[in-house]
């Protein structure tokens, strides 16, 4: 189930991720977790805590998991949505509080979460001994305006270099998420949208 979920959501999430990072370029950031705000390149956006990685025990921990210092509920809405989805689909990686990094890639987890929640991007915030992964989901951030037929050939190869994913399934799901009509011609996957073909 996890691999299928990754293939289904990675393309469109990585598409938004690529747009966001290209738009930001080199930038400074600051964040206020209690307020659920992150400032990127001088602009402040809403953010949600997703999970943390630990360099000490080499694990991922979902943001909803800590009981000693729980995070404010308003910044856990998206992480809880992912957890709920995982329970409904019986996906342990989305419901178990702590996961070994030897078996689970934080980028893959973040892409699934970003896809499930329709987030604009995920953002890695390093700290001593680990990192916080957050979702940025704010209408002020904007969406890609470049033609999907132009974006896909540029974005999809980068996705395949970033995470291990079932390429054919991910390509078809990505095309459909972009609104393309998908067909298979002579063993090739073809996407068509507004007179453009990929």
Secondary structure by P-SEA (a helix, b strand, c coil): caaaaaaacaaaaaaaaaaaaaaaccccccccccccccccccbbbbbbbccccccccccccccccccccccccccaaaaaaaaaaaaaaccccccccccccccccaaaaaaaaaaaacccbbbbbbcccbbbbbbbbccccccccccaaaaaaacaaaaaaccccaaaaaaaaaaaaacccccccccbbbbbcccccc
